[in-house]
């Protein structure tokens, strides 16, 4: 009886693994290639994982220069003047895409008074 249970579990396991096929990620892209952002402002970048039916479309966001711009769930926040590379990476397959954000200030410092 024990052998029968083992064989039955093996057959059912094979059935479930065949019927629930994983769809692997094949790429990722971003809604913006590059943009400018004023200090104190933010903008949302969207990541498009392909195929749309991927089993695990999860992504990780990061900035190479968090002193200039930070990113959380695609929301880029401008911290100080400069440039930062915003990267998204898929959890499945480790595909990446990036864009460059240039952060500027509309504030013009006064250097002298007459």
Secondary structure, 3 states (H helix, E strand, C coil): CHHHHHHHHHHHHHHHHHHCCCCCCCEEEECCCEEEEECCCEEECCEEEECCCCCCCCEEEEECCCCCEEEECCEEEECCCEEEEEEEEECCCCCEEEEEEEEECCCCCCCCCC
